[in-house]
Amino acid sequence: MAQNSESLVSIPVDDVELEGTLAIPEDAAGLVVFAHGSGSSRKSPRNNFVAEVIREQGLGTLLFDLLTEREDQFRENRFDISLLTDRLVAVTEWVWSREDTRDLNVGYFGSSTGAASALRAAARLEDDIDAVVSRGGRVDMASEVLDEVQAPTLFVVGGADTQVLELNRDAYDQLSCEKDLYVVEGAGHLFEGEGELDEVAHVAADWFADALQ
């Protein structure tokens, strides 16, 4: 298995520092930047599990906090998709400014509301973003920019997460890029059933491996 170079990073954005964990396997060709959902953080067990599977494909991962601890105390910040998108774009530009990551192809993995910021950031950065995966994403919160997304985009939704599945189907029809919609049968919003998150992780990792390598 590839050796990971893992480090804690502090990313300056606006007038705050966002904490993150950057892990890059040797000879990685791509980096997946995670955008977590509301009330979550870089320590999300689900996202860390997915990140581990992605690294097994030889890709790097960056998990970071979209908000500082103080900012996260205000619920409205968690749903400020415009702010979260600006943060994600700024962190992506930070990735491109670093010697060890500037040459890597970049993809986004967004969960819940984080998927909306991932799609908005991908639309803004156009062909500089090489792949997007949404897990149980509130992709409807990016509806006005969906037709501007150029990166190959995968929506992964639980079959029992009926409301979000319907939103994803509507959003999927608005995408004009390479795209796929993958339904994990019987899964709810958090993919807590046996083997469900494992299925999400491997489908996502395969998508990124194809698009980023």
Protein Blocks (a to p, Z undefined) as FASTA:
>chain_A
ZZdddddddddehjbccdddddddehiabdcdddddehiafklmklmmmmmmmmmnopac
ddddfbdfklmmpmklmmmmklmmmmmmmmmmmmmmpmklmmpccddddehjlmmmmmmm
mmmnmmmbgbdcdehiafklmmmmmmmpmbdcdddddfklmmlmmmmmmmmmmpcbdcdd
dddehiafkopaghklmmmmmmmmmmmmmmmZZ
